[in-house]
Amino acid sequence: MKVLREFDGIVEQATEDELANAAARADKAGLFTCPQTGVALAALHKLIERKVIKKKDRVVVISTAHGLKFSQFKVDYHEKALQEVDSHYANPPILLPADVNVVRSAIDRVIGK
């Protein structure tokens, strides 16, 4: 509390839904975040939406672990199997045979070629 007061800090929280979607949004941008980083990112998004953090402000979010440590969480998110989470950025797996032409066609369909 002393440090929060000294630096005019803010405390924010995130639901399972908010942290899972924030982590997936970061993953979509090329990161592979852990759920704990998802909490920080969800709080960041909330503070930006409320204009507590403004466009001119500089913010650092430190990722505490790699998403590989939480592979089941990632799989469950994309398979829409997490309770209390509406997977806004789900990218469900597509099961394909081991045939390069079938895989190429599936990729073309997904990216709109």
MARMIDREN-623944 format. One record per atom (N, C-alpha, C): chain; atom name; x, y, z. Coordinates in nm, 2 decimals. Layout:
! MARMIDREN-623944
+------+------+--------+--------+--------+
! unit ! site !     xx !     yy !     zz !
+------+------+--------+--------+--------+
!    A !   CA !      X !      Y !      Z !
...
+------+------+--------+--------+--------+
***
This chain:
! MARMIDREN-623944
+------+------+--------+--------+--------+
! unit ! site !     xx !     yy !     zz !
+------+------+--------+--------+--------+
!    A !    N !   0.08 !  -0.12 !   0.00 !
!    A !   CA !   0.00 !   0.00 !   0.00 !
!    A !    C !   0.09 !   0.13 !   0.00 !
!    A !    N !   0.20 !   0.12 !   0.07 !
!    A !   CA !   0.29 !   0.24 !   0.08 !
!    A !    C !   0.34 !   0.27 !  -0.06 !
!    A !    N !   0.38 !   0.17 !  -0.13 !
!    A !   CA !   0.44 !   0.19 !  -0.27 !
!    A !    C !   0.33 !   0.24 !  -0.36 !
!    A !    N !   0.21 !   0.18 !  -0.35 !
!    A !   CA !   0.09 !   0.23 !  -0.43 !
!    A !    C !   0.07 !   0.38 !  -0.41 !
!    A !    N !   0.06 !   0.42 !  -0.28 !
!    A !   CA !   0.04 !   0.56 !  -0.25 !
!    A !    C !   0.15 !   0.65 !  -0.30 !
!    A !    N !   0.27 !   0.60 !  -0.28 !
!    A !   CA !   0.39 !   0.68 !  -0.31 !
!    A !    C !   0.39 !   0.71 !  -0.46 !
!    A !    N !   0.35 !   0.62 !  -0.54 !
!    A !   CA !   0.36 !   0.63 !  -0.69 !
!    A !    C !   0.22 !   0.66 !  -0.75 !
!    A !    N !   0.12 !   0.69 !  -0.67 !
!    A !   CA !  -0.01 !   0.71 !  -0.72 !
!    A !    C !  -0.06 !   0.59 !  -0.80 !
!    A !    N !  -0.04 !   0.47 !  -0.75 !
!    A !   CA !  -0.07 !   0.35 !  -0.82 !
!    A !    C !  -0.21 !   0.32 !  -0.83 !
!    A !    N !  -0.24 !   0.22 !  -0.91 !
!    A !   CA !  -0.38 !   0.17 !  -0.93 !
!    A !    C !  -0.39 !   0.02 !  -0.92 !
!    A !    N !  -0.49 !  -0.03 !  -0.86 !
!    A !   CA !  -0.51 !  -0.17 !  -0.86 !
!    A !    C !  -0.63 !  -0.20 !  -0.94 !
!    A !    N !  -0.62 !  -0.30 !  -1.03 !
!    A !   CA !  -0.73 !  -0.35 !  -1.12 !
!    A !    C !  -0.73 !  -0.50 !  -1.11 !
!    A !    N !  -0.84 !  -0.55 !  -1.15 !
!    A !   CA !  -0.86 !  -0.70 !  -1.15 !
!    A !    C !  -0.91 !  -0.74 !  -1.29 !
!    A !    N !  -0.90 !  -0.87 !  -1.31 !
!    A !   CA !  -0.95 !  -0.93 !  -1.44 !
!    A !    C !  -1.02 !  -1.06 !  -1.41 !
!    A !    N !  -1.13 !  -1.08 !  -1.49 !
!    A !   CA !  -1.20 !  -1.21 !  -1.48 !
!    A !    C !  -1.13 !  -1.31 !  -1.56 !
!    A !    N !  -1.17 !  -1.44 !  -1.55 !
!    A !   CA !  -1.11 !  -1.55 !  -1.63 !
!    A !    C !  -1.13 !  -1.51 !  -1.78 !
!    A !    N !  -1.25 !  -1.47 !  -1.81 !
!    A !   CA !  -1.29 !  -1.43 !  -1.95 !
!    A !    C !  -1.19 !  -1.32 !  -2.00 !
!    A !    N !  -1.18 !  -1.22 !  -1.92 !
!    A !   CA !  -1.09 !  -1.10 !  -1.96 !
!    A !    C !  -0.95 !  -1.14 !  -1.98 !
!    A !    N !  -0.89 !  -1.22 !  -1.89 !
!    A !   CA !  -0.75 !  -1.26 !  -1.90 !
!    A !    C !  -0.73 !  -1.36 !  -2.02 !
!    A !    N !  -0.82 !  -1.45 !  -2.04 !
!    A !   CA !  -0.81 !  -1.55 !  -2.15 !
!    A !    C !  -0.81 !  -1.47 !  -2.28 !
!    A !    N !  -0.90 !  -1.38 !  -2.30 !
!    A !   CA !  -0.91 !  -1.31 !  -2.42 !
!    A !    C !  -0.80 !  -1.21 !  -2.44 !
!    A !    N !  -0.75 !  -1.15 !  -2.34 !
!    A !   CA !  -0.64 !  -1.06 !  -2.35 !
!    A !    C !  -0.51 !  -1.14 !  -2.39 !
!    A !    N !  -0.49 !  -1.26 !  -2.33 !
!    A !   CA !  -0.38 !  -1.34 !  -2.37 !
!    A !    C !  -0.39 !  -1.39 !  -2.51 !
!    A !    N !  -0.51 !  -1.42 !  -2.56 !
!    A !   CA !  -0.53 !  -1.47 !  -2.70 !
!    A !    C !  -0.51 !  -1.35 !  -2.79 !
!    A !    N !  -0.55 !  -1.23 !  -2.75 !
!    A !   CA !  -0.53 !  -1.12 !  -2.84 !
!    A !    C !  -0.38 !  -1.09 !  -2.86 !
!    A !    N !  -0.31 !  -1.10 !  -2.75 !
!    A !   CA !  -0.16 !  -1.08 !  -2.76 !
!    A !    C !  -0.10 !  -1.19 !  -2.84 !
!    A !    N !  -0.14 !  -1.32 !  -2.82 !
!    A !   CA !  -0.09 !  -1.43 !  -2.91 !
!    A !    C !  -0.12 !  -1.40 !  -3.05 !
!    A !    N !  -0.23 !  -1.35 !  -3.08 !
!    A !   CA !  -0.27 !  -1.32 !  -3.22 !
!    A !    C !  -0.17 !  -1.22 !  -3.28 !
!    A !    N !  -0.12 !  -1.13 !  -3.20 !
!    A !   CA !  -0.02 !  -1.03 !  -3.24 !
!    A !    C !   0.12 !  -1.08 !  -3.25 !
!    A !    N !   0.14 !  -1.21 !  -3.22 !
!    A !   CA !   0.27 !  -1.28 !  -3.23 !
!    A !    C !   0.34 !  -1.31 !  -3.10 !
!    A !    N !   0.28 !  -1.28 !  -2.99 !
!    A !   CA !   0.33 !  -1.32 !  -2.86 !
!    A !    C !   0.27 !  -1.45 !  -2.82 !
!    A !    N !   0.32 !  -1.51 !  -2.72 !
!    A !   CA !   0.27 !  -1.64 !  -2.67 !
!    A !    C !   0.27 !  -1.63 !  -2.52 !
!    A !    N !   0.17 !  -1.57 !  -2.47 !
!    A !   CA !   0.17 !  -1.53 !  -2.33 !
!    A !    C !   0.12 !  -1.63 !  -2.23 !
!    A !    N !   0.15 !  -1.62 !  -2.11 !
!    A !   CA !   0.10 !  -1.70 !  -2.00 !
!    A !    C !  -0.03 !  -1.63 !  -1.95 !
!    A !    N !  -0.11 !  -1.71 !  -1.87 !
!    A !   CA !  -0.24 !  -1.65 !  -1.82 !
!    A !    C !  -0.21 !  -1.53 !  -1.72 !
!    A !    N !  -0.10 !  -1.54 !  -1.65 !
!    A !   CA !  -0.07 !  -1.42 !  -1.56 !
!    A !    C !  -0.04 !  -1.30 !  -1.64 !
!    A !    N !   0.02 !  -1.31 !  -1.75 !
!    A !   CA !   0.04 !  -1.19 !  -1.83 !
!    A !    C !  -0.09 !  -1.14 !  -1.89 !
!    A !    N !  -0.18 !  -1.24 !  -1.92 !
!    A !   CA !  -0.31 !  -1.21 !  -1.96 !
!    A !    C !  -0.39 !  -1.12 !  -1.86 !
!    A !    N !  -0.36 !  -1.14 !  -1.73 !
!    A !   CA !  -0.43 !  -1.06 !  -1.63 !
!    A !    C !  -0.38 !  -0.92 !  -1.64 !
!    A !    N !  -0.24 !  -0.90 !  -1.66 !
!    A !   CA !  -0.19 !  -0.77 !  -1.67 !
!    A !    C !  -0.24 !  -0.70 !  -1.80 !
!    A !    N !  -0.25 !  -0.77 !  -1.91 !
!    A !   CA !  -0.29 !  -0.71 !  -2.03 !
!    A !    C !  -0.44 !  -0.68 !  -2.02 !
!    A !    N !  -0.52 !  -0.76 !  -1.96 !
!    A !   CA !  -0.66 !  -0.73 !  -1.94 !
!    A !    C !  -0.68 !  -0.61 !  -1.86 !
!    A !    N !  -0.60 !  -0.59 !  -1.75 !
!    A !   CA !  -0.61 !  -0.47 !  -1.67 !
!    A !    C !  -0.57 !  -0.35 !  -1.75 !
!    A !    N !  -0.47 !  -0.37 !  -1.83 !
!    A !   CA !  -0.42 !  -0.26 !  -1.92 !
!    A !    C !  -0.53 !  -0.21 !  -2.01 !
!    A !    N !  -0.60 !  -0.31 !  -2.08 !
!    A !   CA !  -0.71 !  -0.27 !  -2.17 !
!    A !    C !  -0.82 !  -0.20 !  -2.10 !
!    A !    N !  -0.85 !  -0.25 !  -1.98 !
!    A !   CA !  -0.96 !  -0.18 !  -1.90 !
!    A !    C !  -0.92 !  -0.04 !  -1.86 !
!    A !    N !  -0.80 !  -0.02 !  -1.82 !
!    A !   CA !  -0.76 !   0.12 !  -1.79 !
!    A !    C !  -0.75 !   0.21 !  -1.91 !
!    A !    N !  -0.72 !   0.15 !  -2.02 !
!    A !   CA !  -0.72 !   0.23 !  -2.15 !
!    A !    C !  -0.86 !   0.27 !  -2.18 !
!    A !    N !  -0.95 !   0.17 !  -2.18 !
!    A !   CA !  -1.09 !   0.20 !  -2.21 !
!    A !    C !  -1.15 !   0.31 !  -2.12 !
!    A !    N !  -1.11 !   0.30 !  -1.99 !
!    A !   CA !  -1.16 !   0.40 !  -1.89 !
!    A !    C !  -1.09 !   0.54 !  -1.90 !
!    A !    N !  -0.99 !   0.54 !  -1.99 !
!    A !   CA !  -0.91 !   0.66 !  -2.01 !
!    A !    C !  -0.82 !   0.70 !  -1.89 !
!    A !    N !  -0.80 !   0.60 !  -1.80 !
!    A !   CA !  -0.70 !   0.62 !  -1.69 !
!    A !    C !  -0.56 !   0.62 !  -1.75 !
!    A !    N !  -0.54 !   0.53 !  -1.85 !
!    A !   CA !  -0.41 !   0.54 !  -1.92 !
!    A !    C !  -0.45 !   0.61 !  -2.05 !
!    A !    N !  -0.37 !   0.71 !  -2.08 !
!    A !   CA !  -0.40 !   0.79 !  -2.20 !
!    A !    C !  -0.30 !   0.76 !  -2.31 !
!    A !    N !  -0.33 !   0.80 !  -2.43 !
!    A !   CA !  -0.24 !   0.77 !  -2.55 !
!    A !    C !  -0.10 !   0.82 !  -2.53 !
!    A !    N !  -0.08 !   0.93 !  -2.46 !
!    A !   CA !   0.05 !   0.98 !  -2.44 !
!    A !    C !   0.13 !   0.91 !  -2.33 !
!    A !    N !   0.06 !   0.83 !  -2.25 !
!    A !   CA !   0.13 !   0.75 !  -2.15 !
!    A !    C !   0.21 !   0.64 !  -2.20 !
!    A !    N !   0.32 !   0.61 !  -2.13 !
!    A !   CA !   0.40 !   0.49 !  -2.16 !
!    A !    C !   0.38 !   0.38 !  -2.05 !
!    A !    N !   0.36 !   0.26 !  -2.10 !
!    A !   CA !   0.33 !   0.15 !  -2.01 !
!    A !    C !   0.41 !   0.03 !  -2.05 !
!    A !    N !   0.46 !  -0.04 !  -1.95 !
!    A !   CA !   0.54 !  -0.16 !  -1.97 !
!    A !    C !   0.46 !  -0.27 !  -1.90 !
!    A !    N !   0.44 !  -0.38 !  -1.97 !
!    A !   CA !   0.38 !  -0.50 !  -1.92 !
!    A !    C !   0.49 !  -0.61 !  -1.93 !
!    A !    N !   0.52 !  -0.66 !  -1.82 !
!    A !   CA !   0.63 !  -0.77 !  -1.81 !
!    A !    C !   0.56 !  -0.90 !  -1.82 !
!    A !    N !   0.60 !  -0.98 !  -1.92 !
!    A !   CA !   0.55 !  -1.12 !  -1.93 !
!    A !    C !   0.63 !  -1.21 !  -1.84 !
!    A !    N !   0.56 !  -1.28 !  -1.75 !
!    A !   CA !   0.62 !  -1.35 !  -1.65 !
!    A !    C !   0.66 !  -1.50 !  -1.68 !
!    A !    N !   0.60 !  -1.55 !  -1.79 !
!    A !   CA !   0.63 !  -1.68 !  -1.83 !
!    A !    C !   0.59 !  -1.70 !  -1.98 !
!    A !    N !   0.63 !  -1.81 !  -2.04 !
!    A !   CA !   0.60 !  -1.84 !  -2.18 !
!    A !    C !   0.47 !  -1.92 !  -2.19 !
!    A !    N !   0.40 !  -1.90 !  -2.29 !
!    A !   CA !   0.27 !  -1.97 !  -2.31 !
!    A !    C !   0.29 !  -2.13 !  -2.32 !
!    A !    N !   0.41 !  -2.17 !  -2.35 !
!    A !   CA !   0.43 !  -2.32 !  -2.36 !
!    A !    C !   0.41 !  -2.39 !  -2.23 !
!    A !    N !   0.43 !  -2.32 !  -2.12 !
!    A !   CA !   0.40 !  -2.37 !  -1.99 !
!    A !    C !   0.26 !  -2.39 !  -1.96 !
!    A !    N !   0.17 !  -2.34 !  -2.05 !
!    A !   CA !   0.03 !  -2.34 !  -2.03 !
!    A !    C !  -0.04 !  -2.39 !  -2.15 !
!    A !    N !   0.01 !  -2.49 !  -2.21 !
!    A !   CA !  -0.04 !  -2.54 !  -2.34 !
!    A !    C !  -0.18 !  -2.59 !  -2.33 !
!    A !    N !  -0.22 !  -2.65 !  -2.23 !
!    A !   CA !  -0.36 !  -2.70 !  -2.22 !
!    A !    C !  -0.46 !  -2.58 !  -2.21 !
!    A !    N !  -0.42 !  -2.48 !  -2.14 !
!    A !   CA !  -0.50 !  -2.36 !  -2.13 !
!    A !    C !  -0.52 !  -2.30 !  -2.27 !
!    A !    N !  -0.41 !  -2.30 !  -2.35 !
!    A !   CA !  -0.42 !  -2.25 !  -2.49 !
!    A !    C !  -0.51 !  -2.33 !  -2.57 !
!    A !    N !  -0.49 !  -2.47 !  -2.56 !
!    A !   CA !  -0.58 !  -2.56 !  -2.64 !
!    A !    C !  -0.72 !  -2.54 !  -2.60 !
!    A !    N !  -0.75 !  -2.54 !  -2.47 !
!    A !   CA !  -0.89 !  -2.53 !  -2.42 !
!    A !    C !  -0.95 !  -2.40 !  -2.47 !
!    A !    N !  -0.87 !  -2.29 !  -2.47 !
!    A !   CA !  -0.92 !  -2.16 !  -2.52 !
!    A !    C !  -0.97 !  -2.17 !  -2.66 !
!    A !    N !  -0.88 !  -2.23 !  -2.75 !
!    A !   CA !  -0.92 !  -2.23 !  -2.89 !
!    A !    C !  -1.02 !  -2.34 !  -2.92 !
!    A !    N !  -1.04 !  -2.44 !  -2.83 !
!    A !   CA !  -1.15 !  -2.53 !  -2.85 !
!    A !    C !  -1.27 !  -2.49 !  -2.78 !
!    A !    N !  -1.27 !  -2.37 !  -2.72 !
!    A !   CA !  -1.38 !  -2.31 !  -2.65 !
!    A !    C !  -1.43 !  -2.40 !  -2.54 !
!    A !    N !  -1.33 !  -2.46 !  -2.46 !
!    A !   CA !  -1.36 !  -2.55 !  -2.35 !
!    A !    C !  -1.33 !  -2.49 !  -2.21 !
!    A !    N !  -1.30 !  -2.36 !  -2.21 !
!    A !   CA !  -1.27 !  -2.30 !  -2.08 !
!    A !    C !  -1.41 !  -2.25 !  -2.02 !
!    A !    N !  -1.43 !  -2.29 !  -1.90 !
!    A !   CA !  -1.56 !  -2.25 !  -1.83 !
!    A !    C !  -1.54 !  -2.10 !  -1.80 !
!    A !    N !  -1.65 !  -2.03 !  -1.82 !
!    A !   CA !  -1.66 !  -1.88 !  -1.79 !
!    A !    C !  -1.59 !  -1.80 !  -1.89 !
!    A !    N !  -1.55 !  -1.86 !  -2.00 !
!    A !   CA !  -1.47 !  -1.78 !  -2.10 !
!    A !    C !  -1.55 !  -1.79 !  -2.24 !
!    A !    N !  -1.57 !  -1.67 !  -2.30 !
!    A !   CA !  -1.63 !  -1.67 !  -2.43 !
!    A !    C !  -1.51 !  -1.63 !  -2.52 !
!    A !    N !  -1.45 !  -1.73 !  -2.59 !
!    A !   CA !  -1.33 !  -1.72 !  -2.66 !
!    A !    C !  -1.34 !  -1.64 !  -2.79 !
!    A !    N !  -1.33 !  -1.50 !  -2.77 !
!    A !   CA !  -1.35 !  -1.41 !  -2.89 !
!    A !    C !  -1.25 !  -1.43 !  -3.00 !
!    A !    N !  -1.13 !  -1.48 !  -2.97 !
!    A !   CA !  -1.02 !  -1.49 !  -3.07 !
!    A !    C !  -0.98 !  -1.63 !  -3.10 !
!    A !    N !  -1.08 !  -1.72 !  -3.07 !
!    A !   CA !  -1.05 !  -1.87 !  -3.09 !
!    A !    C !  -1.01 !  -1.90 !  -3.23 !
!    A !    N !  -0.91 !  -1.98 !  -3.24 !
!    A !   CA !  -0.86 !  -2.03 !  -3.37 !
!    A !    C !  -0.86 !  -2.18 !  -3.36 !
!    A !    N !  -0.98 !  -2.24 !  -3.38 !
!    A !   CA !  -0.99 !  -2.39 !  -3.35 !
!    A !    C !  -0.91 !  -2.47 !  -3.45 !
!    A !    N !  -0.86 !  -2.58 !  -3.40 !
!    A !   CA !  -0.78 !  -2.67 !  -3.48 !
!    A !    C !  -0.86 !  -2.73 !  -3.60 !
!    A !    N !  -0.80 !  -2.75 !  -3.71 !
!    A !   CA !  -0.86 !  -2.81 !  -3.82 !
!    A !    C !  -0.78 !  -2.94 !  -3.85 !
!    A !    N !  -0.85 !  -3.05 !  -3.83 !
!    A !   CA !  -0.79 !  -3.18 !  -3.85 !
!    A !    C !  -0.79 !  -3.22 !  -4.00 !
!    A !    N !  -0.67 !  -3.25 !  -4.04 !
!    A !   CA !  -0.64 !  -3.28 !  -4.19 !
!    A !    C !  -0.56 !  -3.40 !  -4.20 !
!    A !    N !  -0.57 !  -3.47 !  -4.31 !
!    A !   CA !  -0.48 !  -3.58 !  -4.34 !
!    A !    C !  -0.34 !  -3.53 !  -4.38 !
!    A !    N !  -0.25 !  -3.61 !  -4.36 !
!    A !   CA !  -0.11 !  -3.58 !  -4.40 !
!    A !    C !  -0.09 !  -3.58 !  -4.55 !
!    A !    N !  -0.15 !  -3.48 !  -4.61 !
!    A !   CA !  -0.14 !  -3.46 !  -4.75 !
!    A !    C !  -0.12 !  -3.31 !  -4.78 !
!    A !    N !   0.00 !  -3.28 !  -4.84 !
!    A !   CA !   0.03 !  -3.14 !  -4.87 !
!    A !    C !  -0.07 !  -3.07 !  -4.95 !
!    A !    N !  -0.13 !  -3.13 !  -5.04 !
!    A !   CA !  -0.23 !  -3.06 !  -5.12 !
!    A !    C !  -0.36 !  -3.02 !  -5.04 !
!    A !    N !  -0.40 !  -3.12 !  -4.95 !
!    A !   CA !  -0.51 !  -3.09 !  -4.87 !
!    A !    C !  -0.48 !  -2.98 !  -4.77 !
!    A !    N !  -0.36 !  -2.98 !  -4.71 !
!    A !   CA !  -0.32 !  -2.88 !  -4.62 !
!    A !    C !  -0.31 !  -2.74 !  -4.69 !
!    A !    N !  -0.25 !  -2.74 !  -4.81 !
!    A !   CA !  -0.24 !  -2.61 !  -4.89 !
!    A !    C !  -0.38 !  -2.56 !  -4.92 !
!    A !    N !  -0.48 !  -2.64 !  -4.95 !
!    A !   CA !  -0.61 !  -2.60 !  -4.98 !
!    A !    C !  -0.68 !  -2.54 !  -4.86 !
!    A !    N !  -0.66 !  -2.61 !  -4.75 !
!    A !   CA !  -0.72 !  -2.56 !  -4.62 !
!    A !    C !  -0.66 !  -2.42 !  -4.58 !
!    A !    N !  -0.53 !  -2.40 !  -4.60 !
!    A !   CA !  -0.47 !  -2.27 !  -4.57 !
!    A !    C !  -0.53 !  -2.17 !  -4.66 !
!    A !    N !  -0.54 !  -2.20 !  -4.79 !
!    A !   CA !  -0.59 !  -2.11 !  -4.89 !
!    A !    C !  -0.73 !  -2.06 !  -4.85 !
!    A !    N !  -0.82 !  -2.16 !  -4.80 !
!    A !   CA !  -0.95 !  -2.13 !  -4.76 !
!    A !    C !  -0.95 !  -2.04 !  -4.64 !
!    A !    N !  -0.87 !  -2.06 !  -4.55 !
!    A !   CA !  -0.87 !  -1.98 !  -4.42 !
!    A !    C !  -0.82 !  -1.84 !  -4.45 !
!    A !    N !  -0.72 !  -1.82 !  -4.53 !
!    A !   CA !  -0.67 !  -1.69 !  -4.56 !
!    A !    C !  -0.74 !  -1.62 !  -4.67 !
!    A !    N !  -0.84 !  -1.69 !  -4.74 !
!    A !   CA !  -0.92 !  -1.62 !  -4.84 !
!    A !    C !  -0.86 !  -1.62 !  -4.97 !
!    A !    N !  -0.78 !  -1.71 !  -5.01 !
!    A !   CA !  -0.72 !  -1.71 !  -5.15 !
!    A !    C !  -0.82 !  -1.77 !  -5.25 !
+------+------+--------+--------+--------+
***
